[in-house]
């Protein structure tokens, strides 16, 4: 992975990894989350960096802060909602400051390509009084990462590096440089700085505010000003800068590299040189409100959407509404086409647990992972999905409410359970919640592409390590009614979940089967449909397997099915269900 | 040179992301600035995948603005249509004549139709320049591996871009699995020469809606012992046991007439009846 060429096409995430490596980072910790995941997967390919998956984002920031206090440059990486999990440490790390440089990379997901909300991380910077850098392409992603470590050490503060999906997953040209060897500075105990007792913390808050004043001045150094047309001045940062350049290449632009603290006085003088001032920013009116509070007349969210991702077209529309460009010719509409919803994979071991819950009838709280797709037809067996680990506590609350007319079942993946579900299961046992928890153990973080976690027995760098024993963990917590079952055994899974649901008090069913995509792609002998025997009953179709499709043939007015043998993994689930036994394994040639 | 825009669209697993990496690399090899943007995440689960590539002397936006793409490449017909608004007036449409029916669209248990659009380029006449409809999957299969269909498509795309064969070949060699480099380069050249198909030669899918049918679920309560077999098998959840453990018909409308309940009932207590007057008459 180490690029020997001078210039390389790198994604934003790869560029941030490269920047961290060039900056001499020694410890990096992360929990996978789209669109941030590839950052650590790129960094682990470089030498001299201790790169590791954390149990969750809070642990990742704890580890990075500890490494920083030990005098090693450290990086923590997460998606935007991960910072909610890490917020406890983050907010007080602002008070402790750092040892060696500490950069916290957070990838926002405007438009929610793969997220449950589109919160704006800049608001965390303001709440924590921590500086935030915002790159606008892959080159800046690398440069700002390196700069982040310098700013962190110079101002004794953690530094937020805000990416977005469009930065993280955009490839651009990056000029590569060598690694700077930064020696480990060692840990220097300083209780008044690192032990945040109330008495010590009171002493640190004014330090943070004084630091913020100096950072505001410093933020002025990170602006770039360009363009000759002073009829309008545009304040922007991040990928919206690229859209502004696309639509108004001649306009006067002030691009911020640091969007918190906002270099307000620099913007005030910029405003004095243009006829009108416009802010173009994604999501919240963060810069706009700051400037308005400072008494600077500025236009912004009245013309650009506050929800979703910006695009060159939306920026064009905003400028057109401002009278700065001609409107686009009316937006071309796509011709009618078929919807293509994402589905659980063929052979997904999460299929039967949800199929069983649909059969049995339950109020099902869901969680974050591939299995959230079970909320969609035909399984359509999920009633809630909110945040990492929320399924178990929400199930406890739903059961306590007395308002659920069916048994309450929480469903949660193995990595999500370890990330945020364990405390909630302890709570359920402690308070004897009348719920069933189904732990969908597929031995990987599947949704983000199959990463290792503390239950897999392998580290990010591929080394063997101790794996958390989920049944033993549940027993240690005090779960008495515990079932472990193979979700490829349809009747056993159905029975285990049925028994657990009948149990009064907390019960756990662990459905264990490795993901068919990771760590290795599993492909067994595929199945086919004997069309002469198929009665088109749709039992197999209602599993939601993407390898099962309708054909042009019918039986008594219903469509018969066929199996895409390329896609079929040979899991046997449909064959187990088929009443006329029309689904058969493909016989090998010669057998 | 002002920025060139190319949009590649397909379905998860078709190699759209790999193909876009090859194009971006070929443009980089040719000395251009390049930006390439795609969205990961849910797209990996059989959903739509799209990638934007822009290259030129300078490139600002990593996203191709609407109605400005020089080339739209569809690795599949319905996906080509989905992203058509990105194609510039007069831009080239390259499309594999493959049709991937979304399993998620096989859901209408009343009419049994799939709303997959007819493969008919005349339906979008006037919205494109050249249309190159090729059997990329078939060509790749002939060469030995259907997975090289993406290289066949990119060969056809290359006809409309100003990148040298040497740059393309170098880029392919860099990104495809080492054992498949020769195959993919061969597939690429086959795509450069592939003939445009006559849509009239492509068979219809045969997934149009069927006549609607309705059924009555006739339970003989004197014979039914509420054993629970039929509600546990009914694919459409028409039957259930109530709180008193009595069999009830909860959703007769959803019955598709599969008669699993009728066949499996040990007491011959249930019968599926096509009401008089409905299509097919009474049984």
HADDOCK unambig.tbl for C-alpha pairs under 7 A between the chains (distance, minus, plus):
assign (segid A and resid 34 and name CA) (segid B and resid 41 and name CA) 6.54 0.50 0.50
assign (segid A and resid 113 and name CA) (segid B and resid 41 and name CA) 6.91 0.50 0.50
assign (segid A and resid 114 and name CA) (segid B and resid 41 and name CA) 5.49 0.50 0.50
assign (segid A and resid 114 and name CA) (segid B and resid 42 and name CA) 6.26 0.50 0.50
assign (segid A and resid 166 and name CA) (segid B and resid 37 and name CA) 6.99 0.50 0.50
assign (segid A and resid 169 and name CA) (segid B and resid 37 and name CA) 6.09 0.50 0.50
assign (segid A and resid 169 and name CA) (segid B and resid 38 and name CA) 6.12 0.50 0.50
assign (segid A and resid 169 and name CA) (segid B and resid 39 and name CA) 6.67 0.50 0.50
assign (segid A and resid 170 and name CA) (segid B and resid 35 and name CA) 6.76 0.50 0.50
assign (segid A and resid 170 and name CA) (segid B and resid 36 and name CA) 5.45 0.50 0.50
assign (segid A and resid 170 and name CA) (segid B and resid 37 and name CA) 4.25 0.50 0.50
assign (segid A and resid 170 and name CA) (segid B and resid 38 and name CA) 6.57 0.50 0.50
assign (segid A and resid 170 and name CA) (segid B and resid 62 and name CA) 6.91 0.50 0.50
assign (segid A and resid 171 and name CA) (segid B and resid 35 and name CA) 5.51 0.50 0.50
assign (segid A and resid 171 and name CA) (segid B and resid 36 and name CA) 4.93 0.50 0.50
assign (segid A and resid 171 and name CA) (segid B and resid 37 and name CA) 6.26 0.50 0.50
assign (segid A and resid 172 and name CA) (segid B and resid 34 and name CA) 5.89 0.50 0.50
assign (segid A and resid 172 and name CA) (segid B and resid 35 and name CA) 4.76 0.50 0.50
assign (segid A and resid 172 and name CA) (segid B and resid 36 and name CA) 6.68 0.50 0.50
assign (segid A and resid 173 and name CA) (segid B and resid 34 and name CA) 6.67 0.50 0.50
assign (segid A and resid 242 and name CA) (segid B and resid 60 and name CA) 4.82 0.50 0.50
assign (segid A and resid 242 and name CA) (segid B and resid 61 and name CA) 4.80 0.50 0.50
assign (segid A and resid 243 and name CA) (segid B and resid 60 and name CA) 6.78 0.50 0.50
assign (segid A and resid 243 and name CA) (segid B and resid 61 and name CA) 5.16 0.50 0.50
assign (segid A and resid 245 and name CA) (segid B and resid 60 and name CA) 6.08 0.50 0.50
assign (segid A and resid 246 and name CA) (segid B and resid 60 and name CA) 5.55 0.50 0.50
assign (segid A and resid 246 and name CA) (segid B and resid 61 and name CA) 5.91 0.50 0.50
assign (segid A and resid 312 and name CA) (segid B and resid 61 and name CA) 6.84 0.50 0.50
assign (segid A and resid 312 and name CA) (segid B and resid 65 and name CA) 5.71 0.50 0.50
assign (segid A and resid 313 and name CA) (segid B and resid 65 and name CA) 5.94 0.50 0.50
assign (segid A and resid 313 and name CA) (segid B and resid 66 and name CA) 6.69 0.50 0.50
assign (segid A and resid 332 and name CA) (segid B and resid 85 and name CA) 5.18 0.50 0.50
assign (segid A and resid 333 and name CA) (segid B and resid 85 and name CA) 6.02 0.50 0.50
assign (segid A and resid 334 and name CA) (segid B and resid 81 and name CA) 6.46 0.50 0.50
assign (segid A and resid 334 and name CA) (segid B and resid 82 and name CA) 5.72 0.50 0.50
assign (segid A and resid 334 and name CA) (segid B and resid 83 and name CA) 6.80 0.50 0.50
assign (segid A and resid 334 and name CA) (segid B and resid 84 and name CA) 5.93 0.50 0.50
assign (segid A and resid 334 and name CA) (segid B and resid 85 and name CA) 5.66 0.50 0.50
assign (segid A and resid 335 and name CA) (segid B and resid 81 and name CA) 6.08 0.50 0.50
assign (segid A and resid 336 and name CA) (segid B and resid 117 and name CA) 6.93 0.50 0.50
assign (segid A and resid 337 and name CA) (segid B and resid 78 and name CA) 5.74 0.50 0.50
assign (segid A and resid 337 and name CA) (segid B and resid 81 and name CA) 6.51 0.50 0.50
assign (segid A and resid 337 and name CA) (segid B and resid 82 and name CA) 6.34 0.50 0.50
assign (segid A and resid 337 and name CA) (segid B and resid 116 and name CA) 6.38 0.50 0.50
assign (segid A and resid 337 and name CA) (segid B and resid 117 and name CA) 5.51 0.50 0.50
assign (segid A and resid 338 and name CA) (segid B and resid 78 and name CA) 6.57 0.50 0.50
assign (segid A and resid 338 and name CA) (segid B and resid 115 and name CA) 5.75 0.50 0.50
assign (segid A and resid 338 and name CA) (segid B and resid 116 and name CA) 5.20 0.50 0.50
assign (segid A and resid 338 and name CA) (segid B and resid 117 and name CA) 6.74 0.50 0.50
assign (segid A and resid 339 and name CA) (segid B and resid 105 and name CA) 6.87 0.50 0.50
assign (segid A and resid 340 and name CA) (segid B and resid 47 and name CA) 5.59 0.50 0.50
assign (segid A and resid 340 and name CA) (segid B and resid 48 and name CA) 6.44 0.50 0.50
assign (segid A and resid 340 and name CA) (segid B and resid 102 and name CA) 5.61 0.50 0.50
assign (segid A and resid 340 and name CA) (segid B and resid 104 and name CA) 6.48 0.50 0.50
assign (segid A and resid 341 and name CA) (segid B and resid 47 and name CA) 5.64 0.50 0.50
assign (segid A and resid 341 and name CA) (segid B and resid 104 and name CA) 6.04 0.50 0.50
assign (segid A and resid 342 and name CA) (segid B and resid 42 and name CA) 6.30 0.50 0.50
assign (segid A and resid 342 and name CA) (segid B and resid 43 and name CA) 6.80 0.50 0.50
assign (segid A and resid 342 and name CA) (segid B and resid 45 and name CA) 5.06 0.50 0.50
assign (segid A and resid 342 and name CA) (segid B and resid 46 and name CA) 5.24 0.50 0.50
assign (segid A and resid 342 and name CA) (segid B and resid 47 and name CA) 4.45 0.50 0.50
assign (segid A and resid 343 and name CA) (segid B and resid 45 and name CA) 5.63 0.50 0.50
assign (segid A and resid 343 and name CA) (segid B and resid 46 and name CA) 6.25 0.50 0.50
assign (segid A and resid 344 and name CA) (segid B and resid 45 and name CA) 6.48 0.50 0.50
assign (segid A and resid 345 and name CA) (segid B and resid 45 and name CA) 6.40 0.50 0.50
assign (segid A and resid 359 and name CA) (segid B and resid 232 and name CA) 6.83 0.50 0.50
assign (segid A and resid 448 and name CA) (segid B and resid 41 and name CA) 6.93 0.50 0.50
assign (segid A and resid 537 and name CA) (segid B and resid 258 and name CA) 5.07 0.50 0.50
assign (segid A and resid 538 and name CA) (segid B and resid 235 and name CA) 6.31 0.50 0.50
assign (segid A and resid 539 and name CA) (segid B and resid 235 and name CA) 5.09 0.50 0.50
assign (segid A and resid 546 and name CA) (segid B and resid 103 and name CA) 5.26 0.50 0.50
assign (segid A and resid 548 and name CA) (segid B and resid 103 and name CA) 6.86 0.50 0.50
assign (segid A and resid 549 and name CA) (segid B and resid 103 and name CA) 5.68 0.50 0.50
assign (segid A and resid 549 and name CA) (segid B and resid 106 and name CA) 6.91 0.50 0.50
assign (segid A and resid 550 and name CA) (segid B and resid 106 and name CA) 6.54 0.50 0.50
assign (segid A and resid 552 and name CA) (segid B and resid 206 and name CA) 4.89 0.50 0.50
assign (segid A and resid 552 and name CA) (segid B and resid 207 and name CA) 5.65 0.50 0.50
assign (segid A and resid 558 and name CA) (segid B and resid 112 and name CA) 6.76 0.50 0.50
assign (segid A and resid 559 and name CA) (segid B and resid 112 and name CA) 6.47 0.50 0.50
